[in-house]
């Protein structure tokens, strides 16, 4: 028995309705939720006042600018060939006495008068008597222009900034960091246990290669820019745990007047033991303050760092540049002096090599 015109129209209407629903579902799966970028509210619970880190209700939170156009790349300060001292603002960023010109680029060296890059490029130190010292090293600068610019705008000069060697404009951003008074480190890519799943790049130092191979890669990283006091690791959980590979690298660092900062991420790192043996100025992070990248956890780690500094006289923390890290560190740093601590660059807390 055939359908009446009314039933036929109703059936077509239902078919059209379900077809539309199916198309919407397929489109959402392929293209994403069209409302995903709509404004939303995120609430963060923070520790109560009186526990080290200021609460949101009692301090001004440094604001990270909204995403938009990429920031303007800073002008070039350091010329291709360094023939005279170069300053970024009032701070030295390159000096021919501290530079060995090579085919790869400028390499650091100790000057004939004994000046070392670790001293010449060091950040300012202001430590009131009896104040424990805290150093914070933020790494990953130079990879994202937006995040680098935001960090330079929000972070105080006493924060040490570690720049990755891969960006072609990294020297320009280092110039801005030195202009702002920041001490600078260069990140050297090192082999991780998780490789190849976690790969710090094509110029990675590796434990299965000889000293010449690793020295060439170390020199490549060191020649990317000038104005740094030392070296820190980019990943490196495997490399830092291998004494035979690590020792020649730290000897090279010491010979060229640099310090070594271990970011503390590798639990099996032998850097402290090897650094003491080869005589390189050394410091190691006591806490990865953004291992859990939330405001609450970062605040907790910063409070723990204060406890460590109070107990030992000094402490270092490390983190990766990100909006939440920059925001929380800048807020924490603003009240640090009032709580009886001194924020200092990494060079101010390194162990000095023993006189032999």
Helices and strands as residue ranges (DSSP letters): H 5-31, E 86-88, E 91-94, G 96-98, E 99-101, E 106-108, H 117-120, E 132-141, H 145-154, E 160-163, H 170-179, E 184-190, H 211-222, E 230-235, G 239-241, H 243-255, E 259-262, H 271-278, E 282-284, E 287-288, H 295-312, E 314-320, H 323-334, G 337-339, E 341-343, G 346-348
